[in-house]
Amino acid sequence: MSNWLDALTTLITQPAQTTTAILVTVAQVEGSGPREPGAKMVVTAVGQFDTIGGGHLELQAVRIAREMLDEGLSLSRERRLQRFSLGPSLGQCCGGVVHLAFERVTPAAADYFSFLQRRLREAEDSWRLVALDDAAPPALCDGDGERLHGPGRLPTLPSLSTPSVNALGACLVLRDDNGKRWLLDACLATRPLLFLFGAGHVGAAIVRALGDLPCRVVWIDEREEMFPDELPANVRVEATDTPEAIVDGAPAGSSFLVMTHNHALDQRLSAQILQRDGVVWFGLIGSKSKRMQFEHRLHERGIALERLADMVCPIGIPGIVGKEPAVIAASVTAQLLQVWEQIARQQQTAAPQLHSQLVSPI
């Protein structure tokens, strides 16, 4: 669950004292920016939750948000879309342009955001639709553009769940037939993220097996010609000569699966993965003898034995011994689903504790 949404729903629903807040959303990024479109921050008169990237941009956003809280009600104090150039004036070297959307959120929106929170906890995607040029209440839509929550009119929307729309980013600013601007904000349920190294037969079979499942896959190989022309919507390819950099840049909570065409590269990637934090699962294709060989070499390179125990090799669920790529893919996919579902259950159990921690500074 997103920190911003946990914080916001608590602030506007807590029985003792509800609080008005400003929801700040990265609506659009041109060039390089500190956070991606869709990143959010909640600002109150005395605190803030989550981040839009820190630095002077965030300080400016907090200042504007608190001005909106302090001043009287008007459209400009209810919603605003503002452009920031990340250059010398903001003291940031990203060099891009960031557009931030500001929304005043009052206890009157408690049902709306609580409904969104329930949707995400049930692993259902939703799209927030917010009028930026009038005070119409925000709406919530599903992937077909059908209204789930909220009164008022809706502009004509693209098919929200198609790969072409998803490729544009988690957040868009659209104009309706009257030229009015709308913030289309994808609130997507958290999905497991797998970094798959190796575009051979087994890697391709695993990608096909995962293509219709609720997960995201980054598929990495140095040989660009190995990738097929058509890919599932949840798969992104990275043709790179420096796959170790992708390991370093992967977010916490990622899973890793290594099956390249080169044992030396497998070993380097394994060392890189085992030396970083935030890995929920790491699998390495190979036999028990390959595992013993890698354990010996990696331990010589300083990898602790307890970290080596986290390496899954051989991969796949017990009892399936077939070596055909499709058989291996089915076995590994089942193993990944077991791991991801266990993590999801743990996160759901921990959610109430996180919920209370978020509001403690207020």
C-alpha positions in Angstrom: 0.0 0.0 0.0 1.2 3.5 -0.8 2.4 5.6 2.1 0.6 8.6 0.8 -2.7 6.9 0.6 -2.4 5.3 4.1 -1.5 8.7 5.5 -4.2 10.6 3.6 -7.1 8.3 4.5 -6.1 8.4 8.1 -5.8 12.1 8.2 -9.3 12.7 6.7 -11.1 9.8 8.6 -9.5 9.8 12.1 -12.4 10.2 14.5 -10.6 12.4 17.1 -9.7 15.2 14.7 -9.9 15.2 10.9 -7.4 17.2 8.9 -7.5 18.9 5.6 -4.4 18.2 3.4 -2.9 18.9 0.0 -2.2 16.0 -2.3 0.8 16.8 -4.5 1.2 14.6 -7.6 4.0 14.6 -10.2 1.7 15.0 -13.2 4.2 15.2 -16.0 8.0 15.1 -16.4 9.9 16.5 -19.4 13.4 15.3 -19.6 15.0 14.3 -16.3 13.3 14.7 -12.9 13.8 13.5 -9.3 10.6 11.3 -9.3 8.5 9.6 -11.9 5.0 10.7 -13.0 2.4 9.5 -10.5 4.7 10.0 -7.4 2.9 11.7 -4.6 3.3 13.6 -1.4 0.7 14.6 1.3 1.2 18.0 3.0 -0.6 19.2 6.1 -0.1 22.4 8.0 2.4 20.7 10.3 3.8 17.7 8.4 4.2 15.8 5.2 4.2 12.1 4.1 6.0 10.4 1.2 8.2 12.4 -1.2 8.3 13.8 -4.7 12.1 13.7 -4.8 13.4 16.0 -2.1 15.5 19.0 -2.8 14.3 22.6 -3.5 11.5 21.3 -5.7 9.9 19.6 -2.8 10.5 22.6 -0.5 8.7 24.8 -3.1 5.9 22.3 -3.4 5.4 22.2 0.4 5.4 26.0 0.5 2.7 26.2 -2.2 0.6 23.5 -0.5 0.7 25.3 2.8 -0.3 28.6 1.1 -3.3 26.7 -0.3 -4.2 25.5 3.1 -3.9 29.0 4.7 -5.8 31.0 2.1 -9.6 31.2 1.5 -11.4 28.8 -0.7 -11.2 29.4 -4.5 -10.6 27.2 -7.5 -6.9 28.2 -7.4 -6.8 27.0 -3.8 -8.6 23.8 -4.5 -6.6 22.6 -7.5 -3.6 23.8 -9.3 -1.2 22.6 -12.0 2.2 24.3 -11.8 5.4 24.0 -13.9 8.9 23.9 -12.4 12.1 24.1 -14.4 14.8 22.1 -12.6 17.7 24.4 -13.3 19.8 26.9 -11.5 16.7 28.7 -10.1 15.7 25.6 -8.1 19.3 24.6 -7.4 18.7 21.1 -8.9 20.8 19.6 -11.7 18.2 17.3 -13.2 17.7 19.8 -16.0 14.2 18.7 -16.8 10.7 20.2 -16.3 8.3 18.9 -13.7 4.5 19.7 -13.7 3.0 19.3 -10.2 -0.8 18.9 -9.5 -2.0 20.2 -6.2 -5.4 19.1 -4.8 -7.0 20.1 -1.5 -8.4 17.0 0.2 -11.0 17.5 3.0 -12.9 15.0 5.2 -15.7 15.2 2.6 -13.5 13.0 0.3 -13.1 10.3 2.9 -15.4 7.8 1.2 -13.6 8.4 -2.2 -10.1 7.7 -0.9 -11.2 4.9 1.4 -12.8 3.2 -1.6 -9.6 3.6 -3.6 -7.6 2.2 -0.7 -9.9 -0.9 -0.6 -9.5 -1.3 -4.3 -5.7 -1.4 -4.1 -5.7 -3.8 -1.2 -7.9 -6.1 -3.3 -5.2 -5.8 -6.1 -7.6 -3.9 -8.3 -6.3 -1.1 -10.6 -8.1 2.3 -10.6 -7.7 5.6 -12.4 -8.4 8.9 -10.6 -9.9 11.5 -12.8 -9.5 15.1 -11.4 -10.8 18.2 -13.1 -8.1 20.9 -12.9 -10.1 23.8 -14.3 -13.2 23.5 -12.3 -14.3 22.2 -8.8 -16.1 19.1 -10.0 -15.6 16.2 -7.5 -13.0 13.7 -8.5 -14.1 10.4 -10.1 -12.6 6.9 -10.0 -12.7 4.7 -13.1 -11.7 1.2 -14.0 -9.6 0.0 -16.9 -12.5 0.3 -19.3 -13.1 4.0 -18.4 -16.3 3.1 -16.5 -17.1 5.1 -13.4 -16.5 3.3 -10.1 -17.0 6.2 -7.7 -17.7 9.9 -7.8 -20.5 12.1 -9.2 -20.4 14.5 -12.1 -19.5 14.3 -15.7 -16.6 12.4 -17.3 -14.7 13.4 -20.4 -14.2 10.9 -23.2 -11.3 8.7 -22.1 -8.9 6.4 -24.0 -9.0 2.7 -23.1 -7.0 2.9 -19.9 -5.7 -0.6 -19.6 -4.2 -0.9 -23.1 -0.4 -1.1 -23.4 -0.4 2.1 -25.5 -1.9 4.1 -22.6 0.2 2.4 -20.0 3.4 3.2 -22.0 2.6 6.9 -21.7 3.1 6.8 -18.0 1.2 6.5 -14.7 -0.1 10.1 -15.0 -1.4 12.2 -17.8 -2.9 15.6 -18.3 -5.7 15.4 -20.8 -8.0 18.0 -22.4 -11.7 17.4 -23.0 -13.7 18.7 -26.0 -14.0 22.1 -24.3 -10.3 22.5 -23.7 -10.5 21.9 -20.0 -7.7 20.0 -18.3 -8.1 16.7 -16.4 -5.5 14.8 -14.4 -5.7 11.1 -15.3 -3.8 9.4 -12.4 -3.2 5.7 -12.6 -3.4 4.1 -9.1 -2.2 0.6 -9.9 -2.1 -2.2 -7.4 1.3 -3.2 -6.3 2.7 -6.0 -8.5 5.8 -8.1 -8.0 8.8 -6.9 -10.1 11.1 -9.5 -11.6 14.4 -8.8 -13.2 15.1 -11.7 -15.6 18.7 -11.9 -17.0 19.0 -14.0 -20.1 17.0 -14.1 -23.3 17.6 -17.8 -24.2 15.0 -20.5 -24.8 14.2 -20.8 -21.0 14.1 -17.1 -20.5 11.7 -16.6 -23.4 9.5 -19.4 -22.1 9.3 -17.8 -18.6 8.4 -14.4 -20.2 5.5 -16.1 -22.1 4.4 -17.9 -18.9 4.4 -14.6 -16.9 2.8 -12.6 -19.7 -0.8 -12.9 -18.4 0.0 -12.8 -14.7 -0.2 -9.8 -12.3 3.5 -9.0 -12.3 6.0 -6.8 -14.0 9.1 -8.2 -15.8 12.3 -6.4 -16.8 14.0 -8.7 -19.3 17.8 -8.1 -19.7 20.3 -9.4 -22.2 23.2 -7.8 -24.1 22.1 -9.4 -27.4 19.3 -7.2 -28.6 18.6 -9.5 -31.5 17.5 -12.2 -29.1 14.3 -10.3 -28.0 11.1 -11.1 -29.9 9.3 -8.3 -31.8 6.1 -8.8 -29.8 6.1 -8.8 -26.0 3.5 -9.1 -23.3 2.2 -5.8 -22.0 3.8 -6.4 -18.6 7.4 -6.9 -20.0 10.0 -4.4 -20.7 13.4 -5.2 -22.3 16.8 -3.8 -21.6 19.5 -4.6 -24.1 22.7 -3.6 -22.3 26.3 -4.4 -21.9 26.3 -3.4 -18.2 23.6 -5.6 -16.6 25.3 -5.2 -13.2 24.1 -1.5 -13.2 20.5 -2.7 -13.5 21.0 -4.8 -10.4 22.2 -1.8 -8.5 19.3 0.4 -9.8 16.5 -2.1 -9.1 14.1 -1.0 -6.3 13.8 -2.7 -3.0 11.4 -5.6 -3.0 12.5 -6.9 -6.4 13.0 -10.5 -7.4 15.9 -11.6 -9.6 16.3 -14.6 -11.9 19.7 -15.2 -13.6 20.0 -17.5 -16.6 22.4 -15.9 -19.1 24.5 -17.6 -21.8 27.7 -17.0 -19.9 28.7 -18.6 -16.5 31.1 -15.9 -15.7 28.3 -13.3 -16.2 26.0 -15.5 -14.1 28.6 -15.4 -11.3 29.1 -11.6 -11.5 25.4 -11.0 -11.4 25.0 -13.4 -8.5 27.6 -11.6 -6.5 26.0 -8.2 -7.3 22.6 -9.4 -6.2 23.8 -11.1 -3.0 25.7 -8.0 -2.0 22.7 -5.6 -2.1 19.7 -5.3 0.2 16.0 -5.4 -0.5 16.0 -8.7 -2.6 12.9 -10.7 -1.9 13.9 -13.7 -4.0 17.0 -14.7 -6.1 17.0 -17.7 -8.4 19.9 -19.0 -10.5 19.4 -21.6 -13.1 21.6 -24.6 -12.8 22.3 -28.0 -11.1 23.3 -28.8 -7.5 26.9 -29.0 -8.7 26.7 -25.5 -10.2 25.4 -24.3 -6.9 28.3 -25.8 -5.0 30.8 -24.3 -7.5 29.2 -20.9 -7.2 29.0 -21.0 -3.4 32.7 -21.8 -3.2 33.7 -19.0 -5.6 31.3 -16.4 -4.2 32.4 -17.2 -0.6 36.0 -16.6 -1.7 34.9 -13.2 -3.0 33.5 -12.3 0.5 29.9 -13.3 0.2 28.7 -14.5 3.7 27.4 -18.0 4.0 24.0 -16.8 5.3 23.6 -14.7 2.1 24.5 -17.6 -0.1 21.7 -19.6 1.6 19.3 -17.1 0.1 20.3 -18.1 -3.5 17.8 -20.5 -5.0 19.6 -23.0 -7.2 18.3 -25.3 -8.7 15.1 -23.3 -9.5 11.6 -24.6 -9.7 9.2 -26.4 -7.4 10.2 -29.8 -6.2 9.0 -32.9 -8.1 9.1 -31.4 -11.6 12.2 -32.7 -13.3 11.6 -32.1 -17.0 14.2 -30.0 -18.8 12.1 -28.6 -21.7 12.0 -24.8 -21.6 8.2 -24.8 -21.2 8.3 -27.3 -18.3 11.0 -25.3 -16.5 9.0 -22.1 -17.1 5.9 -23.7 -15.6 7.8 -24.8 -12.6 9.6 -21.5 -12.0 6.4 -19.5 -12.5 4.6 -21.6 -9.9 7.6 -21.0 -7.5 7.5 -17.3 -8.1 3.7 -17.2 -7.5 4.2 -19.0 -4.2 6.9 -16.5 -3.1 4.9 -13.4 -4.2 1.7 -14.5 -2.6 3.5 -15.2 0.7 5.0 -11.7 0.6 1.5 -10.2 -0.2 0.0 -11.9 2.9 2.9 -10.6 5.0 2.3 -7.1 3.7 -1.4 -7.2 4.4 -0.7 -8.3 8.0 1.7 -5.5 8.5 -0.5 -2.8 6.9 -2.4 -1.7 10.2 1.0 -1.2 12.0 2.3 0.9 9.1 -1.0 2.8 9.1 -0.6 3.9 12.7 3.1 4.8 12.3 2.4 7.1 9.4 0.2 9.4 11.4 2.2 9.5 14.6 4.2 12.7 13.7 1.0 14.7 13.2 
